[in-house]
């Protein structure tokens, strides 16, 4: 099969053997795959790490490992494959292996391109909201105590967090820049512009949101240069919770007031400690997107199939991607086996 080997030095299309699924895994013949920012960041910042990268796939089940009753050969699926492991899990390939709990069925009306835009970012949103922030899930009764702020409301993780939080009954405030219309189109109740504002002025706007009540929860899908504003916005908010997706040091987190509980969201827990939770929510989104009750981030197809991954990762690395998800159609790859 053709696969893209990603390193700090380059993104090379190579011939690789087709992998085989182990127990509780499925082999997927990919139709569409998509990129995430970490796909260029990890090989670049953790060199000499190099691998067949990518973790978002959509296609057909080609082979089923032992102990997988919910899938059969020929099923239309999407999946979140394992990160930073064996090359067999990489998405930038004609075939990828996925844990069965992070694969989910797709209906006939769901496009492979939209489905490929979901897995990693969607699981990051769901785990952050319902496991790390502890928000009530949509089917759970009771009061929703406080509003949620999604920082990075136009990012893929952000638009999925907005939709899930609205499904759960929360008031959602989003922060975005030039793509203000994106979080609004996905259901955010309010959108704040972070541009050209001091820490104190942006924090004041957050505290004045939700009719002057401010927010209790912050989902930080940016996690760079945000801590000072978060600390100011959540000061004196009883029971405030904050989750972030990138790395902050213990020293940095100590700048938060004592009333704020911070906890990092790692999507890799979807095939670890949060595996049952992830399976439940992946099953849910497969049905929801088919029924029109959930929408994928806007998809931009990069021409050339797997040959286009080099260009897609360049766009991500250069900060050219805004309010969109880059997707590649495998059939467009030159010289397929």
N, C-alpha and C positions, 0 to 999 in steps of 0.2 A: 504494500500500500504506500501511498504518498503521505508524508507527514512533515511538519515544519519543526525543525530543531532550533530552539531559541536560546541564544547566549548573549552576553554583553557585546560580543563582537559582531553578531549578525543574526539573521533569521533565514535559515537555509532549508529549502525543500529537498527532502531526502527520500530514499526508498527504505522502508522499514517492514519487518514481519508483522502480519496481522496478529494482534494479541488474543489471548483466550481468557474467558472469565473464570474466576475461582468460585468457591461456595458463596452464595448470597450476592452474586454479581451477574450483570448482563453485558453482553457485547452488543454494541449499537453500530449499525451502518449509518454513518452520518449523512444527512442531507444539507443541514445548515449548522454552522457553529458561530459563536460570537466572542468578542474580546472584552476583557476587563483591564483596568489600569494596572493591576498587579502583574499582568502578563509581561509587561516590559520592565516593571520596577524590580521584581525579585531577581531575575538574571542580571540586571544592571547593578543593583546595590548589594547583592549577595554573591557576586562573582567569587569563585569560578562555577557557581551553580549554573547548569544548563540542562535543558530538557525539551521534550515535546510538550509545549505549554498549552494553556487554555483549559477551561473547565465547564463551558456551556455548550451542550450539544442537543440536537434534535434530529430524529431519523427513525429507523426501524430496528426492532430487536432482531439480531442476526443469530444469536446463540444465548442460551440460558444456563447459568451455573446451577449447581445443586442447591436445594433449599430455597427456591424462588417460585412460589406457587402463583404469584399475581401476574406474571408475564409469560408470554409464549412467543415463539418465532413469528415475525411479521407484524407484531403490535407497533402502532405508531406512538412514539414516546419522545420525551425530552428528559434531560438528566443533568445533575450537578456531579461531575466526576471529582475524584480525590485530588487535592492539591499537593504539590511538592513531594510526590512519591515516585512510583515506577512510571516509565514512559507510556505504559499501556493505558494510563488514565488520561493522557493529554487529549485536548479537544481538537487541536490543529492537525487532524488526520482523517483519513477515510473511515477508519473504525476506531472506536473508543470503548473502554470498559468503564462501567459505573457500578457503585454499590446499588443494590436493588431498592434500598429505602430512599435514595435520593433520585430515583427515576420515577416518572409519572406518565400516565396515559394521556394521550391527546385525542380530542374529538375530531371528526371529519372536517369541521369548519375552521379549525385552528391552523394557521400557516406555520410551517417549520421555521420561518424567519422570526415570527413573533415568539414562538416557543423557545427558540434559542436565546432570545433576549432576556429570559426569565431567571434561570436557575440560581446562579451564585448570588446575584444582587437581591433576588426575592427571598432566598433563605436568610441572607444577612438582615433584611428588613424584619422578617417575621421573628427571628431569634432575638434581635435587639429589642423589639417592642414587647413581646409577650413573655420572654424568659429573663432578659436583663433588666428592662424597666418595670416588668411585672404588670403591664397593662392588662385589663380584663379582655379576654378573647370575645369575639362577636357573639358566641352562643352562651356566654356566661351572664347571668342576671346581676342586678345591683347597680348602684350609682357609679358614674364615671367621675372620679374625684380629681378634677383639674384638667388643664389643657396640655397639649403636647406641642413642642416646637421641633420642627424638622429643619436642621441646618444643612443646606445643600438640597433644597427642595426641587431643583431641576435635574439632579443627578439620578441615575437609574435606581440606586438604593433609595433615594429620597422619594421618587414618585411611587415606589412600591410601599414604602412606609406610610405615605399619606393615604393611599387607598385602603390599606389594612386598618389604619387607625380610624378612618371614617367608617369602615365596616363595623368596627368595634364600638362606635358611638362617641368618639372623642372629638372635641373642638381642636382643629389643627391650624397652627401658625407655621408658615414656612419662611425660610430666608433664602433669597436668590439674588442674582445680579442682573445681567442683561436678559436672562431668560425668565423674566417674571411671569410670562403667560403660561409656562410649562406647569409649575405647581398648581396654578389656578385651574388649568384644564383637567387636572387629576383630582380635584376636589378640595384643595386647601381653602380654609375659611378666610384666612388673611395671609398676605405675602408682604414681607418686609425686605427692603433693599439695603444690603450691607455696604454699598459703595459710598465712599467719601464721607464716612461717619466715624467719629471717635468711639473709643470703647464705651465711654459713659453715655453718649447719645444713643448708640445702638442698644445698649443694655436698658436704657430708659424706655425706648420704644417697645422692647420685649415685655418689660414690666407693665406697660400700659395696654398691652394687647388683651384680648379676651374680655373686652369691656372694662378694662382697668384692673382685672384680677390677676393678669400675668399668667405664666405657665408654671407647671409643677414638674414636667418631664421634658428633657431635651434629648433628642436623637441626633447625634452629630455625625453626619455622613461625610464631613470634610476633615475634621480633626487636625487641622493645621492652623495655628494662629487664632484659635477660638476660645482658649481657656479663660482669658481675662474677661471677655464678655460674658461667658457662662457664669463665672464666679460672681460678677456684679449683678447679672440678671436673676440669679437664684438665691441671692443672699436673703436670709430671714424667711425663705419659703419652707414651711414645715414639711418634712418628708420628701424633699426634692430628690430626684434621681436623674443621673446623667450617664448616657452610654456613648461610646466613641468607637470608631472602626480602625483607626491607625494607632500607632504607639505613642503614649505619653509616659514619661518616667515617673517614678514615685515622687521625686522632688517636684516635678511639675504639678502633679495631682495634689500635692500638699497646699498649693495656692488656692484650692477650692475651699469655701467655708465648711465648717464641720457639719452643717445641716444637709449637705449635699452628699449623696451616696454615688460614687462613680464606679462603673464596671464596663470593661471593654467587651465589645461584641466581636466574636470570631466565628465566621461562617463554617469553619472546619468542624465545629462541634455538631454539625448536621449529620456527620457519619461517626460521631463519637458519643459524648454524653447526652446530646439532644437528638439522637437518631429516631426515637419513636415520635417525638414532636415534629421533626422534619418530615417524616413520612406522612403524618397526618396532614400537614400544611401543603406539601407537594400534591397529594391527592386532591386537596381542596382547590388549589389553583388550576389544576388541569380541567376540572369541571367548571370553575368560575370563568376562566377565559373563554371556554367554548360557549358558555351561556351569555357572554357579554357583560358579566358582572365584575370583571377585572380586566385591565388593559395593560398591554406591554408598553414599555418605553418606545418612543419613535425609533424605527429601524432605518438605518442607512446601509444599503448593501454595497460593499467594496468590491469592485470588479476583480475577476481573476481567480476566484475561489481561494484555495490555499496559497496560491502565488500572491494574492492580495494581502495576506497577513502582514507582510513586511511593511506595506504602506499603512495599514491600519494601526500597527504599533507605533509607527512614526508619528501619525496624527495624535495618538494618545500622549506620546512622550513630549510632543511639542505643544500640548495644551490646545489643540485645535478642535476638540470634540466638545460640543455643548448641547445638552438636551437631546441626546441621541445615543443609540447603541449600534456599534459597528458589527455587521454580520457578513458572513462569507458563505456562498453557495458552493458546495463541494463539486457539483457537476461542471462548474466553470474552470476547474483546475486543469492546466495544460498537462498533457501526457499522463493521464490517469492509467492505472494498471488495467 
